Structures are given as structure tokens and as C-alpha cells.
Amino acid sequence: MPKAILSGNHYGASSSNQKIRKFLLHELVSNGWEISSTYGDQKITLSNIEEKVRGTDAFVFMPNAQLEDIFYAVSIFVGYQTLDPHLKGKPAVVLNSDGSWSPMFELLDQLELFGTIRQSYRKFLLHATEPVEAIANLSYAAKVGVPDSGREKIISDPTESFETPTPTDIKSKVCVFCSASTNAEDYIEDGYALGKLLANHNFGCVSGAGTTGVMGSVVRGSVEAGGWTAGSNVPHIIEIEGLPKGLSSFWLRPDIYTRMEVMIERSDAFIIFPGGAGTVQELLALLIFKQSGNPLMAGKPIILFNRIDKKLQVPFWDKLITLLNTLCEKELFNVVTELKEIITTLDQTLKKWR
């Protein structure tokens, strides 16, 4: 019997949401689904989300979306994008009857316009406004399967972790989360410039160890400027992207959640550069850790680079900031609009926490 999970916390849910949950539970069981244990009041974490992904055959996201729920949904979409073998054939439905998911949809729509998301999220996160529609979408997707993301493997050689000591002159290790998909030249140039700036100011550069897009250019900028450059990636993503040259250290991890954990653990500060769904996922993980008081984020600043997109003439992360304004404290991250502000803000915020 296939298993489905209903996401969302029971605590604080309205009576209408409780009625919706009761209806969905009845309909799912009637249609042959076994309901796996929901989160209830349990916080969604990087470790238990991977456990749920492995042990569940379908995902139904409830109304009253909270920070953890949006992280969970975006993570599922990123898994589809990167050919996560544990998500193969597993559909996801988002029930947006109260409009609480709309800011996330608006953000992902804009990222598609920016070109940092190439796959239409609407084909993977099936939108419903009524419980009956959610059940119908799930039944249909369970029969026809999840769409192909259009990506192919380019290598199959095994990869191992390696480590070199951090130079004594490195002030701090800064993790850059950014797009691996965009081909826009101005973003590529900004990424390269950031990598060089970090190296020239004695900051180590930590990344997702990708070869393409802004991520690849950040790594090249740091490496070519003689910086200490490290990163983490997972086998199924390496198979479709490869690994950049010149890394000082590399931490191979089995899934995207332990990958994020090691990057968070090994970094002292975080820069959120223009990116796609993966970058949103990574920022949400940082904010969940900060908001919950996780010691891995103690004293570690987050800097959001909200530059103007030259094509659309709008700030890149305004939709994301709008989403976050309703979900977490503004004090959890800093916003800068110019590349040159990043290093100054790094120095100031790191000094504040030391």
C-alpha cells in the first residue's frame, strides 16, 4: 500500500484546516493510501525531512504554510530538479485554499522569469485550491508519474572527499549560496568578482561545489585569486554537473540535507547571491536553524545580495523578502544592494558577533 504524508503542524491550526485535514485523511484512506505519521507539532529538520522523503510515496502540503512547510516543499522541488533517486515517481500536491502558499508561488514564478529556475515548478508541485482538487491531482499524478526534469548525467566516475588545512591567514570561511543554472553574463561576472573579493580579503570560500552558473564562477574567482576554496556536493548532482577544478577541500555527502549541514557547520558567515529554488531552500534552512536557536548558526551572519536585475529592472530578492516578512524576524538577515557592500558588511557583522 502506498504511503502519503500530510505536512503541516497541528498546533494553532484553525477549525477549517482541521476539517480539511479530516476530509483528506478520509479520502486518502478510501483511495488506498496509507497515511504515514505526520509531523504534528514536531519541527521539520534537515535530518527528519530526508527520512520522510525516503519512506513516503507522495506529499500533500496543507494550508497555513509556515517557514518549515515552505522549506519542505521547496526541498521536494529541488530534489525533482536534481534527479534525487529517492523522489523518483513521488508526486507532491500543495493545497492553497487559504492563500498562505501564494507568496512562495509568486517567488518561484519570478525566479523563472529571471532564468534561475529552468523547470516549471507547477508541473512538480501541483497546485490545488480545494481539498477535492488536491485528491484529484494526487490520483492523477500517482497514475502518470512525475514529469522528467530534462537533465541528464554527464559523468559516472566515483568521487571522494579530500581535505587541506585552512591557511592561518584566513579570517573566516564564508559560504556562498547562489544559482548554478543562469547563463546571464552580468550575474556570472558578479559571481567571479565575489570569489576574487573573498580571496583578496582573506576570506575562505565555501560553496555547493558546482561547475555551472554563478556557483561555478564564484569558485573560479576564488581559485584564480589564490583563495582557500571548499565545497560539498552529493553523488547524483555531481553526475549531472561535475566538480569544479582547484578546490582546496571537498566534502562528499549522501544527500542534499547532510550536504547543507556540513556547509553550515564549516562556515562562519553566509552570502545569499541571486539563485533559484536551491538557493531559496538553503536560505530557509539557515533561517530555521537561526530561529530555533540551533548552535550551528550561533554568531553566523546571513547577507542577502538584493541587486537589481538588469533585464526586468526589479530587485532580485524582493519577492523572497516579502515571503520572509510574514515568516521570520527581519533581524535574522542583512540586505545589501551593491556588490561592494558585501565585504564591508561581512567585516562589520562578523566583528559584532566576535
Buried (B, 14 or more C-beta within 10 A) or exposed (E): EBBBBBBBBBEEBEEEBEEBBEBBBEBBEEEEBEBBEBBEEEEBBBEEBBEBBEEBBBBBBBBBBBBBBBBBBBBBBBBBBBBBEEBEEBBBBBBBBBEBBEBBBBBBBBBBEBBBBBBEBEBBBBBBBEBEBBBBBBBEBBEEEBEEBEBEEEEEEEBEEEEEEBEEEBEBBBBBBBBBBBEBEEBBBBBBBBBBBBBBBEBBBBBBBBBBBBBBBBBBBBBBBEBBBBBBBBBBBBBBBBBBEEBBBBBBBEBBBBBBBBBBEBBBBBBBBBBBBBBBBBBBBBBBBBBEEBEBBEEBBBBBBBBEBEEEEEBBBBBBBEBBEEBBEEEBBBBBEEBEBBBEBBBEBBEEEE
